[in-house]
Amino acid sequence: MTAITDPPADGFKLSMLINDTRYRGLTFQFVALILLIVMMAFLGMNLVRNLAAAGLNISYGFLGEPAGYDINQTLIDYTSQSTHLRAAMVGLLNTLLVAFMACITATILGVIAGVLRLSPNWLVRKLMSVYVEAFRNVPVLIWILIIGTIVTISGANPRDFLTRGGSVEPQSELFLGMFAFTNRGFYSPALDLGPGWIVVLIALIAGIVGAVAWRWHVRRTLYNSGRLLPSWPTWVILIAPVVLAQLVLGAISLSLPDVESNNFNIQGGILIGKPLIALWLALSVYTGAFIAENVRAGILAVSKGQTEAAASLGLRPKRIMNLVVLPQALRVIIPPLISQFLNITKNSSLAIAVGYADITATLGGITLNQTGRAIETVLLLMLFYLIISLLISAVMNVYNATVALKER
C-alpha cells in the first residue's frame, strides 16, 4: 500500500511575499504602513518648513499667558487674569459636564420613547413616532438654535420673585422655596462641602455598589430558583450609608437661593446658565430620538415567544419587560448606543451657537483668535476629543461584554 505524503517544504524565498497567500496580506499591510509613515513625515516636514519661512514655530508657551476674557459658566475658580491653560480647563470641564448630563437624559428619554413606540395605544405610538421622525431628520444645529431661542425668551425677571405690587417687600415665589427659573438661568440649592465630605462621597459609592450587587443577587435568585426577593432593600442599601455618614459628620450643607438680598437679583444657591440648559436639552432630545430607534430595534429583535412564555408563567407586563425582554435586547442596543454617546460628545462642540463656553469655544475660539496659535490649539482639541471618545468606547465596551451572550 502506497503512502501519500506532503512534498518536502522548500526554504523561504522573497517571491513568497507576493505569491504565497500566507504572506501576501502581511506584505500589503507592511507596504501600506510604510507609505503612511512616509506621507505623514512629508506633511510634517512641509509644515515645519512653511512655519520657518513665515517666522513661526510650534510652541505652547501661550498657555501660561493671561487669558483676558471672562467665562459665564465655570466649575472651578476662574477670572479674566487666569491663564489660557486655566481657561482651557474650564472649557474642558464644561464640555464633560454637558456631555455627561446629555448622555444620562438622552438614554432615559430614548428608552421611554423606544418602549412607547411599541405601545398598543395608537395615540401614544403615533406621538412617539412624530417625535422620533421630527428630531432625527432635522440637523442638530437647527434644534440647538430653536431650543436656545425658546430658553432665552423664557423665565421671569428676578425682580418678580422679590417684590409684590411694586413694593420692596420680599415674597416667597421660589418653587418649594429652593428653585427659580428666571431670565438669567435656573437657580437651585448649592452644596457646601465641609470637612469629611470625602467620607460621604465614599459612602455614596459604597451604596451604589451595594445596590447594584443586591439587584444582581435578586435577578440571579429569580433565574436559578424562581424565588422573587423584595426590591425595596435596593433603596435602603443605596441611601442608608450616605444618610448615616451625613448625620455623623454633617459634612454637606445646602446653600439656598436668597430672595431677601436685594431688589434686583437672587443671591445664594447655584445659577445654571441658560446656554447650558439650552445645549443640554437640545442634545438630549435630539440624541434621544436615535436611541429610541435603537431601543425599538433591540426589543423587536427578541423573539415574541419569549414574551408569551413569560406571560404564561404569570409575570406581569412590567416584569416581562424588565426581566425578560430588555436584558436580551441590551445585546442589540448597547453597540449603537456607544456611537450615540460619542455623537453627543462631539456635537457638544456646537455649543458656541448658544454662547456656552465649552472647550471648542474657549481653546478653539477665543484663545485661538487672541494668540493666533491655530495649529497648537487645533492639535489640543483633536487630542481631547480623541481621548474622551476612546475612554467612552472603552467603558461602554466593558459593559457590553457583561451583557453579551455567553457561549458554553
C-alpha positions as CSV (number, residue, x, y, z in Angstrom):
1,M,0.0,0.0,0.0
2,T,1.5,3.3,-1.1
3,A,1.5,6.1,1.4
4,I,0.9,9.6,0.1
5,T,3.0,12.2,1.9
6,D,3.3,16.0,1.5
7,P,6.1,17.2,-0.7
8,P,9.1,18.4,1.2
9,A,8.8,22.1,2.2
10,D,11.2,24.4,0.4
11,G,13.1,27.2,2.1
12,F,11.7,30.7,2.3
13,K,12.0,32.8,-0.8
14,L,11.4,36.5,-1.3
15,S,8.9,35.7,-4.1
16,M,6.7,34.1,-1.5
17,L,5.9,37.5,0.0
18,I,3.8,38.1,-3.1
19,N,2.9,34.7,-4.5
20,D,2.2,32.9,-1.2
21,T,-1.1,33.6,0.3
22,R,0.3,33.0,3.8
23,Y,2.5,36.1,3.5
24,R,0.7,38.3,0.9
25,G,-1.7,40.0,3.3
26,L,1.2,40.9,5.7
27,T,3.2,42.2,2.8
28,F,0.5,44.6,1.7
29,Q,-0.1,45.8,5.2
30,F,3.6,46.5,5.7
31,V,3.8,48.4,2.5
32,A,0.7,50.4,3.4
33,L,2.2,51.2,6.8
34,I,5.5,52.4,5.2
35,L,3.6,54.6,2.7
36,L,1.5,56.1,5.6
37,I,4.7,56.9,7.6
38,V,6.4,58.5,4.6
39,M,3.3,60.6,3.8
40,M,3.0,61.8,7.4
41,A,6.7,62.6,7.6
42,F,6.4,64.6,4.3
43,L,3.5,66.6,5.6
44,G,5.2,67.2,8.9
45,M,8.4,68.4,7.3
46,N,6.4,70.6,4.9
47,L,4.6,72.1,7.9
48,V,7.8,72.9,9.7
49,R,9.4,74.3,6.6
50,N,6.4,76.6,5.9
51,L,6.3,77.8,9.5
52,A,10.0,78.5,9.5
53,A,9.6,80.5,6.2
54,A,6.9,82.6,7.9
55,G,9.0,83.1,11.0
56,L,6.8,80.9,13.2
57,N,7.3,77.9,15.3
58,I,5.2,75.4,17.2
59,S,5.1,76.5,20.8
60,Y,2.7,76.0,23.7
61,G,4.1,78.9,25.8
62,F,0.9,80.9,25.2
63,L,-0.9,78.6,27.6
64,G,0.9,80.3,30.5
65,E,-0.2,83.8,29.4
66,P,-3.2,85.6,30.9
67,A,-6.4,84.8,29.0
68,G,-8.0,88.2,29.3
69,Y,-11.6,87.1,28.9
70,D,-14.5,86.1,31.1
71,I,-16.4,82.8,31.0
72,N,-20.1,82.8,32.0
73,Q,-20.3,79.2,33.4
74,T,-17.4,77.7,35.4
75,L,-17.0,74.7,37.6
76,I,-13.6,75.9,39.0
77,D,-12.3,79.3,40.1
78,Y,-11.5,81.5,37.1
79,T,-11.0,85.1,36.4
80,S,-10.0,87.1,33.3
81,Q,-6.5,87.2,34.6
82,S,-6.2,83.4,34.7
83,T,-4.0,81.7,32.1
84,H,-5.1,80.3,28.8
85,L,-4.5,76.8,30.3
86,R,-6.9,77.6,33.1
87,A,-9.5,78.8,30.5
88,A,-9.0,75.6,28.5
89,M,-9.5,73.5,31.7
90,V,-12.8,75.4,32.4
91,G,-13.9,74.7,28.8
92,L,-12.9,71.1,29.2
93,L,-14.9,70.6,32.4
94,N,-17.9,72.4,30.8
95,T,-17.8,70.0,27.8
96,L,-17.6,67.0,30.1
97,L,-20.5,68.3,32.2
98,V,-22.9,68.9,29.3
99,A,-21.9,65.6,27.7
100,F,-22.5,63.6,30.9
101,M,-25.8,65.3,31.6
102,A,-27.0,64.8,28.0
103,C,-25.9,61.1,27.9
104,I,-28.0,60.4,31.0
105,T,-31.1,62.3,29.9
106,A,-30.9,61.1,26.3
107,T,-30.7,57.5,27.5
108,I,-33.7,57.9,29.8
109,L,-35.7,59.7,27.1
110,G,-34.7,57.2,24.4
111,V,-35.6,54.2,26.4
112,I,-39.1,55.6,27.3
113,A,-39.7,56.7,23.7
114,G,-38.5,53.4,22.3
115,V,-40.8,51.3,24.5
116,L,-43.8,53.6,23.9
117,R,-43.3,53.3,20.1
118,L,-44.3,49.7,20.6
119,S,-47.3,50.6,22.8
120,P,-50.7,49.1,21.9
121,N,-52.2,52.6,22.4
122,W,-52.5,54.1,18.9
123,L,-52.2,57.7,20.0
124,V,-49.1,57.2,22.2
125,R,-47.5,55.2,19.5
126,K,-48.1,57.9,16.8
127,L,-47.0,60.7,19.1
128,M,-43.6,58.9,19.7
129,S,-43.3,58.3,16.0
130,V,-43.7,62.0,15.3
131,Y,-41.1,62.9,18.0
132,V,-38.6,60.4,16.6
133,E,-39.0,61.4,12.9
134,A,-39.1,65.1,13.6
135,F,-35.8,65.1,15.6
136,R,-34.0,62.5,13.5
137,N,-34.5,64.3,10.2
138,V,-33.6,67.9,11.2
139,P,-29.9,68.8,11.8
140,V,-28.9,69.1,15.4
141,L,-27.6,72.7,14.9
142,I,-31.1,73.8,14.0
143,W,-32.6,72.2,17.1
144,I,-29.9,73.8,19.2
145,L,-30.8,77.2,17.8
146,I,-34.6,76.6,18.2
147,I,-34.4,75.3,21.8
148,G,-31.8,78.0,22.6
149,T,-34.2,80.7,21.4
150,I,-37.1,79.3,23.4
151,V,-35.0,79.0,26.6
152,T,-33.6,82.5,26.1
153,I,-37.0,84.2,26.0
154,S,-38.4,82.1,28.8
155,G,-38.2,82.8,32.5
156,A,-39.4,85.6,34.8
157,N,-37.4,88.6,35.9
158,P,-35.6,88.1,39.2
159,R,-37.4,91.2,40.5
160,D,-40.7,89.3,40.2
161,F,-39.5,86.9,42.9
162,L,-38.6,89.7,45.2
163,T,-41.4,92.2,45.1
164,R,-45.2,92.2,45.2
165,G,-47.3,95.1,43.8
166,G,-44.3,97.4,43.3
167,S,-43.2,97.2,47.0
168,V,-39.9,96.1,48.1
169,E,-41.2,93.5,50.5
170,P,-39.9,90.0,49.6
171,Q,-42.3,87.3,48.6
172,S,-41.7,83.6,48.6
173,E,-42.2,82.7,45.0
174,L,-39.5,80.1,44.7
175,F,-40.7,76.6,43.8
176,L,-40.5,74.6,47.0
177,G,-38.6,77.5,48.4
178,M,-35.4,76.3,46.6
179,F,-35.8,76.7,42.8
180,A,-36.5,79.6,40.4
181,F,-36.3,79.8,36.6
182,T,-35.5,83.4,35.6
183,N,-34.3,85.2,32.5
184,R,-30.8,84.7,33.8
185,G,-31.0,81.0,34.3
186,F,-32.1,78.3,36.8
187,Y,-31.4,78.9,40.5
188,S,-31.1,75.8,42.6
189,P,-29.5,74.9,46.0
190,A,-25.8,74.6,46.1
191,L,-23.8,72.0,48.1
192,D,-21.4,73.5,50.6
193,L,-18.7,70.9,51.3
194,G,-17.2,70.8,54.7
195,P,-14.6,68.6,56.4
196,G,-15.3,64.9,55.9
197,W,-17.2,65.3,52.6
198,I,-14.9,62.7,51.1
199,V,-16.2,60.1,53.6
200,V,-19.8,60.9,52.5
201,L,-18.7,60.5,48.8
202,I,-17.1,57.1,49.6
203,A,-20.4,56.1,51.4
204,L,-22.3,57.1,48.3
205,I,-20.1,55.0,46.1
206,A,-20.3,52.1,48.5
207,G,-24.1,52.4,48.5
208,I,-24.3,52.3,44.7
209,V,-22.0,49.3,44.6
210,G,-24.1,47.6,47.2
211,A,-27.4,48.4,45.4
212,V,-26.1,47.0,42.1
213,A,-24.9,43.9,43.9
214,W,-28.3,43.4,45.5
215,R,-30.1,43.8,42.2
216,W,-27.8,41.2,40.7
217,H,-28.5,38.8,43.6
218,V,-32.2,39.3,43.2
219,R,-32.0,38.6,39.5
220,R,-29.8,35.5,39.9
221,T,-32.0,34.1,42.6
222,L,-35.1,34.5,40.3
223,Y,-33.4,32.9,37.4
224,N,-31.9,30.0,39.4
225,S,-34.7,29.2,41.8
226,G,-37.7,31.1,40.7
227,R,-38.0,32.8,44.0
228,L,-38.6,36.6,43.8
229,L,-36.8,38.6,46.5
230,P,-38.1,42.0,47.5
231,S,-36.6,45.0,45.7
232,W,-37.0,47.6,48.5
233,P,-33.7,46.8,50.1
234,T,-32.0,48.3,47.0
235,W,-33.1,51.8,48.1
236,V,-32.1,51.1,51.7
237,I,-28.6,49.9,50.7
238,L,-28.3,52.9,48.4
239,I,-29.4,55.6,50.8
240,A,-28.5,54.3,54.3
241,P,-24.7,54.7,54.1
242,V,-25.0,58.3,52.8
243,V,-27.6,59.3,55.4
244,L,-25.6,57.7,58.2
245,A,-22.3,59.4,57.1
246,Q,-24.0,62.8,56.8
247,L,-25.7,62.5,60.2
248,V,-22.5,61.6,61.9
249,L,-20.2,64.1,60.1
250,G,-22.6,66.9,58.9
251,A,-20.1,67.4,56.1
252,I,-22.5,68.7,53.5
253,S,-25.0,71.5,53.8
254,L,-27.3,73.3,51.3
255,S,-26.9,77.0,50.3
256,L,-30.4,78.1,49.3
257,P,-31.2,80.9,46.9
258,D,-31.9,84.0,49.0
259,V,-34.9,86.2,48.0
260,E,-34.3,88.9,50.6
261,S,-30.9,90.1,49.5
262,N,-31.9,93.0,47.2
263,N,-34.5,94.1,44.7
264,F,-32.6,93.3,41.6
265,N,-31.1,89.8,41.9
266,I,-31.3,86.5,43.7
267,Q,-28.3,85.7,45.9
268,G,-27.1,82.3,47.1
269,G,-27.5,78.8,45.6
270,I,-26.1,78.0,42.2
271,L,-27.1,79.6,38.9
272,I,-27.3,77.2,35.9
273,G,-26.9,79.5,32.9
274,K,-29.4,79.4,30.0
275,P,-26.7,78.4,27.5
276,L,-26.0,75.2,29.4
277,I,-29.8,74.5,29.8
278,A,-30.4,75.1,26.1
279,L,-27.5,72.9,24.9
280,W,-28.3,70.1,27.4
281,L,-32.0,70.0,26.3
282,A,-31.1,70.1,22.6
283,L,-28.6,67.3,22.7
284,S,-30.8,65.2,24.9
285,V,-34.0,65.3,22.8
286,Y,-32.1,65.1,19.5
287,T,-30.0,62.1,20.5
288,G,-32.9,60.6,22.4
289,A,-34.7,60.1,19.1
290,F,-31.9,58.0,17.8
291,I,-31.6,56.0,21.0
292,A,-35.4,55.4,20.8
293,E,-34.9,53.7,17.5
294,N,-32.1,51.6,18.9
295,V,-34.2,50.5,21.8
296,R,-37.2,49.7,19.5
297,A,-34.9,47.6,17.2
298,G,-33.5,45.8,20.3
299,I,-36.9,44.9,21.6
300,L,-38.2,43.7,18.2
301,A,-35.1,41.5,18.0
302,V,-36.3,39.5,20.9
303,S,-38.4,36.6,19.9
304,K,-42.1,37.1,20.6
305,G,-42.2,33.6,22.1
306,Q,-40.1,34.9,25.0
307,T,-42.8,37.4,25.9
308,E,-45.5,34.7,25.5
309,A,-43.6,32.2,27.6
310,A,-43.1,34.8,30.4
311,A,-46.8,35.7,30.3
312,S,-47.8,32.1,30.6
313,L,-45.8,31.9,33.8
314,G,-47.9,34.6,35.3
315,L,-45.4,37.5,35.0
316,R,-47.0,41.0,34.7
317,P,-46.1,43.1,31.6
318,K,-43.8,45.4,33.5
319,R,-41.8,42.5,34.9
320,I,-41.7,40.8,31.5
321,M,-40.2,44.0,30.0
322,N,-37.7,44.4,32.9
323,L,-36.7,40.8,33.4
324,V,-37.1,39.1,30.1
325,V,-37.2,41.5,27.1
326,L,-34.8,44.3,28.0
327,P,-31.9,42.1,29.3
328,Q,-31.9,40.3,25.9
329,A,-32.5,43.5,23.9
330,L,-29.4,45.1,25.5
331,R,-27.2,42.9,23.3
332,V,-28.6,44.7,20.3
333,I,-29.0,48.2,22.0
334,I,-25.5,48.7,23.5
335,P,-23.3,48.7,20.4
336,P,-25.2,51.6,18.6
337,L,-25.7,53.3,22.0
338,I,-21.9,53.7,22.2
339,S,-22.0,55.6,18.9
340,Q,-24.7,57.9,20.2
341,F,-22.7,58.7,23.3
342,L,-19.8,59.6,21.1
343,N,-22.1,61.7,18.9
344,I,-23.2,63.7,22.0
345,T,-19.7,64.4,23.0
346,K,-18.7,65.6,19.5
347,N,-22.0,67.5,18.9
348,S,-21.3,69.5,22.1
349,S,-18.7,71.4,20.0
350,L,-21.7,73.3,18.6
351,A,-22.1,75.0,22.0
352,I,-20.9,78.3,20.6
353,A,-24.3,78.6,18.8
354,V,-25.9,79.3,22.2
355,G,-23.0,81.0,23.8
356,Y,-21.9,78.1,26.0
357,A,-18.2,78.2,26.8
358,D,-17.1,74.6,26.0
359,I,-13.5,73.5,25.1
360,T,-14.1,74.5,21.4
361,A,-15.4,78.0,22.3
362,T,-12.5,78.7,24.8
363,L,-9.4,76.9,23.4
364,G,-10.5,76.6,19.8
365,G,-12.3,80.0,19.7
366,I,-11.2,82.9,21.9
367,T,-7.7,81.6,22.7
368,L,-7.0,80.8,19.1
369,N,-8.1,84.3,17.9
370,Q,-6.1,86.1,20.6
371,T,-2.9,84.1,20.2
372,G,-3.0,83.1,16.5
373,R,-1.8,79.7,17.5
374,A,-4.2,77.8,15.2
375,I,-2.1,74.6,14.8
376,E,-1.4,74.2,18.5
377,T,-5.0,74.8,19.6
378,V,-6.4,72.5,16.9
379,L,-4.0,69.7,17.9
380,L,-5.0,70.0,21.5
381,L,-8.7,69.9,20.5
382,M,-8.1,66.8,18.4
383,L,-6.2,65.2,21.3
384,F,-9.0,65.9,23.8
385,Y,-11.8,64.6,21.6
386,L,-9.8,61.5,20.7
387,I,-9.0,60.7,24.3
388,I,-12.6,61.2,25.6
389,S,-14.0,59.2,22.7
390,L,-11.6,56.3,23.4
391,L,-12.5,56.4,27.1
392,I,-16.2,56.3,26.4
393,S,-15.8,53.4,24.0
394,A,-13.6,51.5,26.5
395,V,-16.0,51.9,29.3
396,M,-19.1,51.0,27.2
397,N,-17.3,48.1,25.6
398,V,-16.6,46.7,29.1
399,Y,-20.3,46.9,29.9
400,N,-21.2,45.5,26.5
401,A,-19.0,42.4,27.3
402,T,-21.0,41.8,30.5
403,V,-24.4,41.7,28.7
404,A,-23.1,39.7,25.6
405,L,-24.3,36.2,25.1
406,K,-22.0,33.8,26.8
407,E,-21.5,30.6,24.8
408,R,-20.9,27.3,26.7
